[in-house]
Each structure stands twice: as structure tokens, then as C-alpha cells.
């Protein structure tokens, strides 16, 4: 096998969806040996990046197997659809970011695999902005007198 890739297409006018919308699309696996595909997993998921522990949760999962006696030619359009949840919304913050994507994982014979992703946005939350707080030049002490800040 020489080249293999995944094309993911979302059906709609934009890459931005509202909670409760239907996410629909299709994928194609471009591969020289389609019979080498054992299993394909389709997921719609969100993950975080930034400070602290990173989280990931799968909202939608489907598995298409070629190892059950029926051959599915993944070079042909393979549709997927799911209703999107109310949360978490996509967020591009300063400390943490929440990303949504469709991820396709292709498992081949002999233990090899490859994957592809297509990002989309859930909701319309404005991007986070860093706020710098300047210390006050004077700080009141307990007696109410002003003292220079240390």
C-alpha cells in the first residue's frame, strides 16, 4: 500500500452548528487496497486543551467492520449523522479551549491504522480575552489609612 488518506465533508452552509442541530456528513477513504481495511470508526467528539488535565468525550460513535463477512468499499461515500448536544459549547479561551470534531479512524490488516479529523464549532461563544489587572497604587490598611502597597 502506498498512499492512503481520509476526506471528511460536513453537509451544510457552515462549520458552525447550534445545540440540537443535526450534524451530517460523509467520508471517503482513499486507499490503493480497499480490501486491507478491517474496521472504520466514526466519532463526533469534543476535547479540551490548555492548563490542567485535558478531557475528551465521545458524543457519537459508529463502527463499520469488513471482518464480519460483508465488504464495505470505503472509497465510496459513507454517510454519518447525529443530533448535537446542548453542551459543552466550543470555546477559544485564554486558559482552556474546547474543540469539537469528527474523527475517522481506519484500522488495517497487519495492525496498521491511520486517522483524519474535521473540526466544527458548536454554539457561538465569543473568544476569551486576557484581562490584565493593575495593582492599585494605594491600599487601605485596616484602620482606613492609606499606605503604599508593598
C-alpha positions as protocol buffer text, in pm:
chain_id: "A"
residue {
  index: 1
  type: UNK
  ca { x: 0 y: 0 z: 0 }
}
residue {
  index: 2
  type: UNK
  ca { x: 143 y: 335 z: -99 }
}
residue {
  index: 3
  type: UNK
  ca { x: -93 y: 624 z: -24 }
}
residue {
  index: 4
  type: UNK
  ca { x: -398 y: 642 z: 198 }
}
residue {
  index: 5
  type: UNK
  ca { x: -598 y: 937 z: 323 }
}
residue {
  index: 6
  type: UNK
  ca { x: -939 y: 1030 z: 457 }
}
residue {
  index: 7
  type: UNK
  ca { x: -1165 y: 1303 z: 325 }
}
residue {
  index: 8
  type: UNK
  ca { x: -1443 y: 1424 z: 555 }
}
residue {
  index: 9
  type: UNK
  ca { x: -1719 y: 1652 z: 429 }
}
residue {
  index: 10
  type: UNK
  ca { x: -1980 y: 1816 z: 651 }
}
residue {
  index: 11
  type: UNK
  ca { x: -2314 y: 1886 z: 488 }
}
residue {
  index: 12
  type: UNK
  ca { x: -2439 y: 2240 z: 549 }
}
residue {
  index: 13
  type: UNK
  ca { x: -2368 y: 2603 z: 484 }
}
residue {
  index: 14
  type: UNK
  ca { x: -2105 y: 2649 z: 753 }
}
residue {
  index: 15
  type: UNK
  ca { x: -1888 y: 2473 z: 1009 }
}
residue {
  index: 16
  type: UNK
  ca { x: -2087 y: 2630 z: 1294 }
}
residue {
  index: 17
  type: UNK
  ca { x: -2379 y: 2440 z: 1449 }
}
residue {
  index: 18
  type: UNK
  ca { x: -2621 y: 2518 z: 1730 }
}
residue {
  index: 19
  type: UNK
  ca { x: -2707 y: 2278 z: 2013 }
}
residue {
  index: 20
  type: UNK
  ca { x: -2977 y: 2038 z: 1894 }
}
residue {
  index: 21
  type: UNK
  ca { x: -2880 y: 2076 z: 1526 }
}
residue {
  index: 22
  type: UNK
  ca { x: -2818 y: 1768 z: 1318 }
}
residue {
  index: 23
  type: UNK
  ca { x: -2457 y: 1715 z: 1217 }
}
residue {
  index: 24
  type: UNK
  ca { x: -2450 y: 1527 z: 888 }
}
residue {
  index: 25
  type: UNK
  ca { x: -2166 y: 1444 z: 658 }
}
residue {
  index: 26
  type: UNK
  ca { x: -1981 y: 1181 z: 467 }
}
residue {
  index: 27
  type: UNK
  ca { x: -1633 y: 1042 z: 446 }
}
residue {
  index: 28
  type: UNK
  ca { x: -1423 y: 866 z: 187 }
}
residue {
  index: 29
  type: UNK
  ca { x: -1112 y: 658 z: 246 }
}
residue {
  index: 30
  type: UNK
  ca { x: -870 y: 700 z: -40 }
}
residue {
  index: 31
  type: UNK
  ca { x: -664 y: 382 z: -44 }
}
residue {
  index: 32
  type: UNK
  ca { x: -494 y: 160 z: -300 }
}
residue {
  index: 33
  type: UNK
  ca { x: -608 y: -165 z: -138 }
}
residue {
  index: 34
  type: UNK
  ca { x: -965 y: -121 z: -5 }
}
residue {
  index: 35
  type: UNK
  ca { x: -978 y: -487 z: 99 }
}
residue {
  index: 36
  type: UNK
  ca { x: -700 y: -414 z: 353 }
}
residue {
  index: 37
  type: UNK
  ca { x: -948 y: -211 z: 562 }
}
residue {
  index: 38
  type: UNK
  ca { x: -1062 y: -419 z: 857 }
}
residue {
  index: 39
  type: UNK
  ca { x: -1265 y: -162 z: 1056 }
}
residue {
  index: 40
  type: UNK
  ca { x: -1357 y: 207 z: 1037 }
}
residue {
  index: 41
  type: UNK
  ca { x: -1468 y: 404 z: 1343 }
}
residue {
  index: 42
  type: UNK
  ca { x: -1666 y: 727 z: 1306 }
}
residue {
  index: 43
  type: UNK
  ca { x: -1684 y: 961 z: 1608 }
}
residue {
  index: 44
  type: UNK
  ca { x: -1816 y: 1307 z: 1687 }
}
residue {
  index: 45
  type: UNK
  ca { x: -1630 y: 1422 z: 1996 }
}
residue {
  index: 46
  type: UNK
  ca { x: -1503 y: 1714 z: 2197 }
}
residue {
  index: 47
  type: UNK
  ca { x: -1171 y: 1762 z: 2369 }
}
residue {
  index: 48
  type: UNK
  ca { x: -1003 y: 2030 z: 2574 }
}
residue {
  index: 49
  type: UNK
  ca { x: -657 y: 2177 z: 2559 }
}
residue {
  index: 50
  type: UNK
  ca { x: -485 y: 2424 z: 2783 }
}
residue {
  index: 51
  type: UNK
  ca { x: -396 y: 2440 z: 3152 }
}
residue {
  index: 52
  type: UNK
  ca { x: -476 y: 2145 z: 3372 }
}
residue {
  index: 53
  type: UNK
  ca { x: -580 y: 1799 z: 3267 }
}
residue {
  index: 54
  type: UNK
  ca { x: -709 y: 1760 z: 2915 }
}
residue {
  index: 55
  type: UNK
  ca { x: -1051 y: 1597 z: 2873 }
}
residue {
  index: 56
  type: UNK
  ca { x: -1212 y: 1413 z: 2585 }
}
residue {
  index: 57
  type: UNK
  ca { x: -1564 y: 1275 z: 2546 }
}
residue {
  index: 58
  type: UNK
  ca { x: -1726 y: 1094 z: 2256 }
}
residue {
  index: 59
  type: UNK
  ca { x: -2077 y: 1213 z: 2170 }
}
residue {
  index: 60
  type: UNK
  ca { x: -2142 y: 982 z: 1872 }
}
residue {
  index: 61
  type: UNK
  ca { x: -1972 y: 656 z: 1775 }
}
residue {
  index: 62
  type: UNK
  ca { x: -2028 y: 415 z: 1489 }
}
residue {
  index: 63
  type: UNK
  ca { x: -1819 y: 118 z: 1380 }
}
residue {
  index: 64
  type: UNK
  ca { x: -1822 y: -23 z: 1027 }
}
residue {
  index: 65
  type: UNK
  ca { x: -1649 y: -359 z: 1000 }
}
residue {
  index: 66
  type: UNK
  ca { x: -1527 y: -552 z: 700 }
}
residue {
  index: 67
  type: UNK
  ca { x: -1437 y: -851 z: 915 }
}
residue {
  index: 68
  type: UNK
  ca { x: -1795 y: -977 z: 951 }
}
residue {
  index: 69
  type: UNK
  ca { x: -1826 y: -1129 z: 604 }
}
residue {
  index: 70
  type: UNK
  ca { x: -1974 y: -822 z: 433 }
}
residue {
  index: 71
  type: UNK
  ca { x: -1736 y: -598 z: 240 }
}
residue {
  index: 72
  type: UNK
  ca { x: -1797 y: -220 z: 253 }
}
residue {
  index: 73
  type: UNK
  ca { x: -1597 y: -25 z: -5 }
}
residue {
  index: 74
  type: UNK
  ca { x: -1485 y: 276 z: 200 }
}
residue {
  index: 75
  type: UNK
  ca { x: -1374 y: 453 z: -119 }
}
residue {
  index: 76
  type: UNK
  ca { x: -1746 y: 520 z: -176 }
}
residue {
  index: 77
  type: UNK
  ca { x: -1936 y: 785 z: 19 }
}
residue {
  index: 78
  type: UNK
  ca { x: -2007 y: 670 z: 376 }
}
residue {
  index: 79
  type: UNK
  ca { x: -2269 y: 892 z: 544 }
}
residue {
  index: 80
  type: UNK
  ca { x: -2300 y: 975 z: 913 }
}
residue {
  index: 81
  type: UNK
  ca { x: -2550 y: 1180 z: 1113 }
}
residue {
  index: 82
  type: UNK
  ca { x: -2610 y: 1271 z: 1477 }
}
residue {
  index: 83
  type: UNK
  ca { x: -2807 y: 1524 z: 1678 }
}
residue {
  index: 84
  type: UNK
  ca { x: -2570 y: 1757 z: 1863 }
}
residue {
  index: 85
  type: UNK
  ca { x: -2596 y: 1800 z: 2240 }
}
residue {
  index: 86
  type: UNK
  ca { x: -2664 y: 2115 z: 2443 }
}
residue {
  index: 87
  type: UNK
  ca { x: -2308 y: 2127 z: 2577 }
}
residue {
  index: 88
  type: UNK
  ca { x: -2020 y: 2172 z: 2604 }
}
residue {
  index: 89
  type: UNK
  ca { x: -2005 y: 2459 z: 2360 }
}
residue {
  index: 90
  type: UNK
  ca { x: -1692 y: 2530 z: 2158 }
}
residue {
  index: 91
  type: UNK
  ca { x: -1475 y: 2781 z: 2338 }
}
residue {
  index: 92
  type: UNK
  ca { x: -1148 y: 2951 z: 2247 }
}
residue {
  index: 93
  type: UNK
  ca { x: -1037 y: 3075 z: 2587 }
}
residue {
  index: 94
  type: UNK
  ca { x: -709 y: 3202 z: 2721 }
}
residue {
  index: 95
  type: UNK
  ca { x: -664 y: 2920 z: 2975 }
}
residue {
  index: 96
  type: UNK
  ca { x: -871 y: 2642 z: 2819 }
}
residue {
  index: 97
  type: UNK
  ca { x: -1013 y: 2566 z: 2476 }
}
residue {
  index: 98
  type: UNK
  ca { x: -1295 y: 2327 z: 2387 }
}
residue {
  index: 99
  type: UNK
  ca { x: -1281 y: 2177 z: 2039 }
}
residue {
  index: 100
  type: UNK
  ca { x: -1538 y: 1964 z: 1854 }
}
residue {
  index: 101
  type: UNK
  ca { x: -1451 y: 1739 z: 1560 }
}
residue {
  index: 102
  type: UNK
  ca { x: -1550 y: 1441 z: 1352 }
}
residue {
  index: 103
  type: UNK
  ca { x: -1276 y: 1179 z: 1372 }
}
residue {
  index: 104
  type: UNK
  ca { x: -1243 y: 885 z: 1137 }
}
residue {
  index: 105
  type: UNK
  ca { x: -1007 y: 603 z: 1236 }
}
residue {
  index: 106
  type: UNK
  ca { x: -918 y: 333 z: 986 }
}
residue {
  index: 107
  type: UNK
  ca { x: -779 y: 2 z: 1110 }
}
residue {
  index: 108
  type: UNK
  ca { x: -598 y: -208 z: 852 }
}
residue {
  index: 109
  type: UNK
  ca { x: -488 y: -566 z: 843 }
}
residue {
  index: 110
  type: UNK
  ca { x: -148 y: -634 z: 998 }
}
residue {
  index: 111
  type: UNK
  ca { x: -220 y: -390 z: 1283 }
}
residue {
  index: 112
  type: UNK
  ca { x: -167 y: -64 z: 1097 }
}
residue {
  index: 113
  type: UNK
  ca { x: -401 y: 233 z: 1132 }
}
residue {
  index: 114
  type: UNK
  ca { x: -446 y: 597 z: 1031 }
}
residue {
  index: 115
  type: UNK
  ca { x: -699 y: 869 z: 1108 }
}
residue {
  index: 116
  type: UNK
  ca { x: -835 y: 1204 z: 997 }
}
residue {
  index: 117
  type: UNK
  ca { x: -1031 y: 1485 z: 1163 }
}
residue {
  index: 118
  type: UNK
  ca { x: -1264 y: 1763 z: 1059 }
}
residue {
  index: 119
  type: UNK
  ca { x: -1325 y: 2042 z: 1313 }
}
residue {
  index: 120
  type: UNK
  ca { x: -1654 y: 2221 z: 1360 }
}
residue {
  index: 121
  type: UNK
  ca { x: -1793 y: 2469 z: 1611 }
}
residue {
  index: 122
  type: UNK
  ca { x: -2082 y: 2403 z: 1849 }
}
residue {
  index: 123
  type: UNK
  ca { x: -2250 y: 2728 z: 1958 }
}
residue {
  index: 124
  type: UNK
  ca { x: -2136 y: 3086 z: 1925 }
}
residue {
  index: 125
  type: UNK
  ca { x: -1940 y: 3172 z: 2237 }
}
residue {
  index: 126
  type: UNK
  ca { x: -1709 y: 3473 z: 2194 }
}
residue {
  index: 127
  type: UNK
  ca { x: -1338 y: 3402 z: 2227 }
}
residue {
  index: 128
  type: UNK
  ca { x: -1184 y: 3461 z: 2567 }
}
residue {
  index: 129
  type: UNK
  ca { x: -969 y: 3769 z: 2624 }
}
residue {
  index: 130
  type: UNK
  ca { x: -689 y: 3802 z: 2876 }
}
residue {
  index: 131
  type: UNK
  ca { x: -755 y: 4073 z: 3132 }
}
residue {
  index: 132
  type: UNK
  ca { x: -456 y: 4236 z: 3298 }
}
residue {
  index: 133
  type: UNK
  ca { x: -525 y: 4376 z: 3642 }
}
residue {
  index: 134
  type: UNK
  ca { x: -304 y: 4663 z: 3752 }
}
residue {
  index: 135
  type: UNK
  ca { x: -242 y: 4689 z: 4126 }
}
residue {
  index: 136
  type: UNK
  ca { x: -386 y: 4993 z: 4296 }
}
residue {
  index: 137
  type: UNK
  ca { x: -115 y: 5250 z: 4387 }
}
residue {
  index: 138
  type: UNK
  ca { x: -253 y: 5279 z: 4742 }
}
residue {
  index: 139
  type: UNK
  ca { x: -405 y: 5010 z: 4958 }
}
residue {
  index: 140
  type: UNK
  ca { x: -612 y: 5096 z: 5262 }
}
residue {
  index: 141
  type: UNK
  ca { x: -489 y: 4942 z: 5585 }
}
residue {
  index: 142
  type: UNK
  ca { x: -730 y: 4807 z: 5848 }
}
residue {
  index: 143
  type: UNK
  ca { x: -753 y: 5147 z: 6021 }
}
residue {
  index: 144
  type: UNK
  ca { x: -863 y: 5311 z: 5699 }
}
residue {
  index: 145
  type: UNK
  ca { x: -533 y: 5492 z: 5646 }
}
residue {
  index: 146
  type: UNK
  ca { x: -374 y: 5483 z: 5307 }
}
residue {
  index: 147
  type: UNK
  ca { x: -41 y: 5305 z: 5292 }
}
residue {
  index: 148
  type: UNK
  ca { x: 181 y: 5243 z: 4991 }
}
residue {
  index: 149
  type: UNK
  ca { x: 144 y: 4894 z: 4856 }
}
residue {
  index: 150
  type: UNK
  ca { x: 435 y: 4664 z: 4930 }
}
